[in-house]
C-alpha cells in the first residue's frame, strides 16, 4: 500500500485531474477569488486562474494533454 502525504493543506480543493507528467490541477471554488491551482510533483504550487472563472467546478485535460501548462 502507498504512503499518504499532504501536498496542499491550504487549498480547499473540489475537483482534480492528474496529468501524465504528474502535474495535479485542482479547482478551488470555495476561495474568495475562485482559483484553479497547478501542483507539480515536487510540491510547488502555481495559481493557474484567479477570478477569471465564475465558479471553477470540474476540470479535465485534452486527450493528448497538449493544452496543459508546461
N, C-alpha and C positions, 0 to 999 in steps of 0.2 A: 504494500500500500504506500502511496506517496506521502510526502511530508507537507503539512499545511503551513503556509506562511502568509502574513498580511503584507499586501503590496500597496494598498491605498486606503488607509483608515480615515482619511479626511475627505473622502469623496462619497456622497450619498448616491451611489450608482443605482441605475434602474435596469438598463439593458446593456449587453456587451457582446462583442464579437472578437474572436482571436484570429489574427492573420497567420499565414504560413510561416512568416519570419518571427513569430512570437509576439508581435505588437498586439496590444489589447486596446480596443476602443470602447469607451463607456459613456453612456448618456447620464446626465445629472439634471433631471427636470425639477428636482426639489430645491436646488440652489436659487438664490435671488436673481442670479444672472443667467440661469438656464444654460448650462455648459455641456460641451462634449469634450472628453479627455482622450489623449493617447498616452498609454503607459507602456513603455518599452521593456524588453526582457530584463534590462539591468535595473529596473525600478524607477527610472526617471519619468517624470510626468510632463506633459505639454498640453496646454489648452488648445484645442483644435477650433472650437467655436464658442463664442460667448455672447449671448444676447441676439444672435442672428436668427435663431430659431425660436418660434413662439413657445413650443413645448417639445423639446427633444425626447422622443419616445420611440424606441425601435431603432435598430441600426444594422446595416449589412454592408458587405464588401461586394464589388463586382466579381463575377465568377473567376476571372483571371487575375483579380486583385491589382489591376493596373491603376485603379482610381484611389489607391491607398497612398498615404503620405510616405515619403522616402525615409 
